[in-house]
Amino acid sequence: MPRPTAAQLVYGSATVVCTTLALLLLSSTESGIGVAIAATTGLALGLLVAVRLPQPRPAADHPRTAPAGAPTRTHHLPDAFGAQERVPAARPGRQDEHSLHR
């Protein structure tokens, strides 16, 4: 059995909380049995929502590399943007210090 995804956990948990809160507010119950029924109903609905969410496809279905004959796209900055100028030079004497010790 596959592990649940983050989306399944979030949607399922949100459904449990919202459903239970709505049932408690709409029914105006004060008895322990009524609260238990609302909580059980919210839990069952949250479980149903989490299970019914689609599973992500395996990585093998989505090739990340281009086919052999396909042209490759590269992104280069033109020299006008000064790509070499944006790289800060190393400061002598501060290379061994941690960034929090400044």
Buried (B, 14 or more C-beta within 10 A) or exposed (E): EEEBBEEBEEBBEEBBEEBBEEBBEEEEBEEEEBBEBBBEBBBEBBEEBBEEBEEEEEEEEEEEEEEEEEEEEEEEEEEEEEEEEEEEEEEEEEEEEEEEEE
